[in-house]
Amino acid sequence: MKKGILQKEIAEDEFRKILEKCLMIVEKDTTPLEAELRATNNPAEIVGVFDKIVIKN
């Protein structure tokens, strides 16, 4: 967002979705997710990891 590549509203929406997923999985075994996040090299990859998470009711 600082570099002008991402609009503020889009960044806020992506961040909100990530936080919502984090809150939903806080009590689950997140070991595989944590390993995948450690392997990321940039913010886009981090967002991609969270985009792959599907919350089942």
JOHUBEL-V449809 format. One record per helix or strand. SS is the DSSP state (hx for helix, st for strand). FROM is the first residue (numbers start at 1). LEN is the number of residues. If there is no record, write none. Layout:
ss=<SS & SS>
from=<FROM & FROM>
len=<LEN & LEN>
This chain:
ss=<hx & hx & hx>
from=<8 & 31 & 43>
len=<18 & 8 & 9>
